[in-house]
Amino acid sequence: MTSRAVAADALVWEQAGLRLEATDVDALQWAETARRMHERGARLLSLWGEQDAPGTCSAQPGGGEAGAEGFAVLALWLHDEGLQLAGLRLPAGLLYPGLQESFPVAARLQRALRDLLGPRAQGMDPRPWLRHDAWPEHWHPLRRDAGVRPPAPPAEPYAYVSVRGRGVHEIGVGPVHAGIIEPGQFRFSVLGEQVLRLEQRLGWTHKGVAALLRGRDAAGVARLGARLSGDSTVAGAWAACMALETAARVRIPRRALWLRALLLERERVANHLADIGAIAGDTGLAFGLSQFALLKEQVLRLNLRAFGARWPMNALCPGGVCAEPDEQALRALDDQCLSLRDDARVLLAAFEQHAGLQDRLRGTGRVEPGLARRLGMLGLAARASGQALDLRVGMAPYDKLELRVPVHAGGDVAARLAQRFDELFESLRLCRELLRTLPGGDLLAPWPRDPGACAPGWALGLVEGWRGPVLVALRMGRDGRVEQAHTHDASWQNWPALEWAAVRDIVADFPLINKSFNLSYSGHDG
């Protein structure tokens, strides 16, 4: 991390290979920043709030006095030149200009912020998003004076948007599902078998991660970061460690950086193998499901041998990595890349020649590139709808590896399947290149003994996980522990796209469409 002050109310520094500008703004500047970001085609990565902010952005890095009263709202945008972080203090009340008209994902983020902390956006949807009658409307769990949660009020019917017309009826699914999956509620408005509208309701298992992170030291932050979403343990841990290392001004050794990337790509490989098989299974092609499940199992077993766990939750730690494969394991990792590549190519050819499978996938669950752009989609699903965006580009060590970013414009289940195959092969190539160029040296950088060495203020960790960007934002105190925190998964951007993808298809195709996105409930319910 490098930084330099450019104005009294702004800072610029490098974050994960991206130029990040952080600015404190007033309400007019907040609206102007949003307008400017929209005009240049920026994506809203996340929106969150904090209480008792000493100065929302310009305190990072280097200081700011704690103890100021009031609330603040922060918004983080990604544009073609980097990142823009804007912080708006709310000294006169809890109302701020809404962003939902220009950035659709803000609609749900603003509702979540209102439920958890209290600030309200102008023109926002008044319905709760995370509360689910678990606490009274005017009690906010993230406030420092929240105290013990009061008794839950009587349940109130949720005001789903109704579609009226002759022959239209509704089908409710969830939040409890038939399989061992996390809860989410889906309300279909259908005419015959055709879906006219799908409305989601998420947040049933909200974990309160922002509160759980408060008071944690560096090791505790990394441990929790690895558990934000069970299939993205490396991405979550890396984002958490990156935020900590940014705050502590720690540069990790090159060998640790290469091993982090290797772990991240193996996590991508395991999930793509699982999803390819699951998509085949949802079309009735049991052969594909079983074959790709076998390949995924091979990846996880070698993870156990090389890194000590099938899903290496504790392999990353602040300052580097805590698990290192021996020479025999390194050779096995390289050999497995070749065998997986060859097996996946054979199966891809079988998929491409299966007329029934291709007929089921093509045109199903389509999100056109223009719609994907307007919705601000991220990650794999966005790239399958023509959005050439991958945060690994320019990020070390990928800047040394000639990363290739595949993109498909179809936007349907077929495109999302093809995207997974292309990214699978690219990740296997990257793994081999990382192994070939693995530097020598240390695994861990010395961590500052003085807790006050961590700069108070917001520090960000942003990593392109297999599903999309994972964000961990931390405001560290002078004691080296977390004062405020926020986490964000790309599923927030892509869940609304799933609603659009189901429209005009039939109800029976929804499981297939849903699986082709494979979004995280847990990542959303942070």
NORBEL-V400801 format. One record per helix or strand. SS is the DSSP state (h for helix, s for strand). FROM is the first residue (numbers start at 1). TO is the last residue. If there is no record, write none. Layout:
SS;FROM;TO
SS;FROM;TO
This chain:
s;3;7
s;10;15
s;18;25
h;27;39
s;43;51
s;71;79
s;82;90
s;95;96
h;106;116
s;120;121
s;168;173
s;185;191
s;194;201
h;209;213
h;218;225
h;233;248
h;254;282
h;286;307
s;316;317
s;320;321
h;327;352
h;355;361
h;369;375
h;379;383
h;398;400
h;413;436
s;444;444
h;451;453
s;457;464
s;469;476
s;482;489
h;491;502
s;506;506
h;507;517
h;521;524
